[in-house]
Amino acid sequence: MSTAATAAHTAMVCNTVTYCARSAIRELGGALDFPAPVIDRLLAAIDTHEPTAAAAQLEAQFPGDPDPAPRPGEPSGALATLTDLLRRIDGCRAISPSTAAAC
């Protein structure tokens, strides 16, 4: 049997790793200085892998509340920024394959 590659026996595989909602919330929440307990509460409030759908779920879960759990030392008014960024990065490539593993 020949191991030489021919056009009939070759293929190209290409993966594009995009942000999933959970890893996006972790990374964006960290960039927005959300404490870990706030990020955990946000992650518990979603049940989707799509960032845009996660943004809608967070807005529905915390309607009219710019901060999902305002407590001393936590950022205020950052939920609107987070949901806006989730919508903007939907479909964008993740920084690294390890990001996708966090889904």
C-alpha positions as CSV (number, residue, x, y, z in Angstrom):
1,M,0.0,0.0,0.0
2,S,1.3,3.4,-1.0
3,T,1.4,6.2,1.6
4,A,1.9,8.9,-1.0
5,A,-0.8,11.6,-0.7
6,T,-3.0,12.1,-3.8
7,A,-5.7,14.6,-4.5
8,A,-8.3,11.9,-4.1
9,H,-7.0,11.0,-0.6
10,T,-6.3,14.3,1.0
11,A,-8.4,16.8,3.0
12,M,-7.9,20.0,4.7
13,V,-9.3,20.5,8.2
14,C,-9.8,24.0,9.5
15,N,-11.2,24.9,12.9
16,T,-12.1,28.4,13.9
17,V,-12.4,28.6,17.7
18,T,-15.0,31.3,18.7
19,Y,-16.0,32.6,22.1
20,C,-18.6,30.6,23.9
21,A,-20.8,32.5,26.4
22,R,-19.1,31.1,29.5
23,S,-15.6,31.8,28.5
24,A,-16.6,35.2,27.2
25,I,-18.2,36.1,30.5
26,R,-15.2,35.0,32.4
27,E,-12.7,36.9,30.3
28,L,-14.9,40.1,29.9
29,G,-15.9,40.0,33.6
30,G,-12.3,39.9,34.6
31,A,-11.4,42.7,32.2
32,L,-14.2,44.8,33.7
33,D,-12.9,44.0,37.3
34,F,-15.9,41.9,38.3
35,P,-15.0,39.9,41.4
36,A,-15.1,36.1,41.0
37,P,-18.4,35.7,43.0
38,V,-20.2,38.1,40.6
39,I,-18.8,36.2,37.6
40,D,-20.0,33.0,39.2
41,R,-23.5,34.4,39.6
42,L,-23.6,35.6,36.0
43,L,-22.5,32.1,34.8
44,A,-25.2,30.5,36.9
45,A,-27.8,32.8,35.2
46,I,-27.2,31.5,31.7
47,D,-27.9,28.2,29.9
48,T,-26.6,28.9,26.4
49,H,-23.3,28.7,24.6
50,E,-24.0,31.7,22.3
51,P,-22.7,35.1,23.6
52,T,-25.7,37.1,22.1
53,A,-28.2,34.7,23.7
54,A,-26.3,35.0,27.0
55,A,-26.6,38.8,26.9
56,A,-30.3,38.5,26.4
57,Q,-30.6,36.0,29.3
58,L,-28.6,38.3,31.6
59,E,-30.7,41.3,30.7
60,A,-33.9,39.2,31.4
61,Q,-32.5,37.9,34.7
62,F,-31.5,41.3,35.9
63,P,-34.0,43.7,34.3
64,G,-33.2,47.4,34.7
65,D,-30.5,46.6,37.1
66,P,-27.1,47.8,35.9
67,D,-25.3,45.6,38.5
68,P,-26.6,42.0,39.1
69,A,-25.6,41.9,42.7
70,P,-24.5,45.3,44.0
71,R,-22.2,44.9,47.0
72,P,-19.5,47.1,48.4
73,G,-16.4,46.9,46.3
74,E,-18.1,45.5,43.2
75,P,-18.4,47.4,40.0
76,S,-21.6,49.3,39.4
77,G,-23.3,49.8,36.0
78,A,-21.1,47.3,34.3
79,L,-23.8,44.8,33.3
80,A,-24.8,46.9,30.3
81,T,-21.2,47.1,29.2
82,L,-20.8,43.3,29.6
83,T,-23.9,42.5,27.6
84,D,-22.9,45.0,24.8
85,L,-19.5,43.4,24.6
86,L,-21.0,39.9,24.5
87,R,-23.0,40.9,21.5
88,R,-20.0,42.4,19.8
89,I,-17.8,39.4,20.2
90,D,-20.3,36.8,19.1
91,G,-18.7,34.9,16.3
92,C,-15.2,36.4,16.9
93,R,-12.2,34.1,17.2
94,A,-11.2,33.2,20.7
95,I,-7.7,34.2,21.8
96,S,-6.5,30.7,22.2
97,P,-7.8,27.1,22.0
98,S,-7.7,26.9,25.8
99,T,-10.4,29.6,25.8
100,A,-12.8,27.3,24.0
101,A,-12.1,24.5,26.6
102,A,-13.6,26.7,29.3
103,C,-17.1,26.4,27.7
